């Protein structure tokens, strides 16, 4: 009877050890696969820097556009008629 308990314990321990070993091996294989992908995939290859982008042009204020001017005039006219009415 006691040898059966020992046998079951040994089998359970070996199963747990085998599971841990297999899991570590699978993780190492997955890491190796990902490392190979990042080392050889075209998306991750070194690209030499291209020509510098042109410098942005300086801001030159141009005044209001015609539509902005009409909006502000209508807004001022509306405000004027509201103050006159009250």
C-alpha angles and dihedrals in degrees: 000000000000092000088058091056089048091049092049090048092050092048092048092048092048090049092052092046091048091049093051092047092049092048093051091048091051092049092049090049091050091049090049090050092050092046091051090050094051091045096051109024115112092228090065099044120119114265121196114236114263128222116308116266115251115265113259114258119251117262112258114190110229101183125239123331116237092254092051090049092051091049094051092046090051090048091050091047090050092049090048093052091048093052092046092051095052 
